[in-house]
């Protein structure tokens, strides 16, 4: 029995969000809405999404000894995530965030500010994001080594690339050493060591990330099935390509009923929803996916669940604030089923 369904290793940011009618062009100034501050960061988002659904999860991340860091610690606790992995300050003076949200033994680490993401959301609900890593850049392989107990206790480890690549590689290898399944979303996209790719089960990418990972100087087709085939050739055990409103594509051994050389592919459609804000929706998807895999679901089954979580998340503003509980997800599914029955009648 694992102590954690999911260990997320990654970033924790304060999201500074402004809504606008359209994005400005080069040299242009536009007016936006009032500034809203949300807890965010791809790692923190994934941990919060999984915890809200009922996962036993914790986040290995680093924040500053500042107001944003305390906000992020409180958000993790409010979502239901364990605080065991949250560190404060620089690698010179590691500490943890206490139950009261204050730094413990942070010392001179106060010089490393919490990471910040500057986010604009347009009228269609699409976002653009610029990240200042702050303390995220101080999460090191030594922190991974010191968190050995967390890796030993985890059924699944989830990674993203908003922390140093050497730390990502150390965490992936630690997951492999301790028998945990590895879910990796290469965002922002970067080349990964072959041994790290070989541990991914699955590698989770959107269209933008797929194109950058497969960029070999030649044009890429518009066929996600071809992207998945090419991505599998890089070495991961399985691949999930998220397709926004169209759902996701699952590719790997044992997927679907028609397989070629043991590898199958299945498209998983998304429920039709009205998107309000797509910020953090991919993280909601990946956090839900990691949790369901940690529960023992097969990959296709886990993706079907995660697609529903991601779809519901985009109907609400914000990142972590938009993530549903299991009860909310069930209620939304029942409502859609009732609507479908009424239309049929």
ABEGO torsion letter per residue (X at the ends): XBABABBBBEBBBBBBBBBBABBBBBGBBBBBBBBBBBBBEAAAAAAAAAAAAGBBBBBBBBBBBBAAAAAAAAAAAAAGBBAAABBBEBAABBBBBBAAGBBBGAEAAAABBBBBBBBBBBAAGBBBBBBBAEAAAABBAAAAAAAAAAAAABABBBBBAABBAAAAAAAAAAAAAAGBBBBBBBOBBBBBBAAAAAABOBBBBBAAAAAAAABAGBBBBABAAAAAAAAAAAGBABBBBBAEAAEBBBBEBGBEABBBGGBBBBBBBBBBBBBABABGAAAAAAAAAAAAAAAGBBAAAAAAAAAAAAAAAAABBEBAAABBBAAAAAAAAAAAAAAAAAAAX
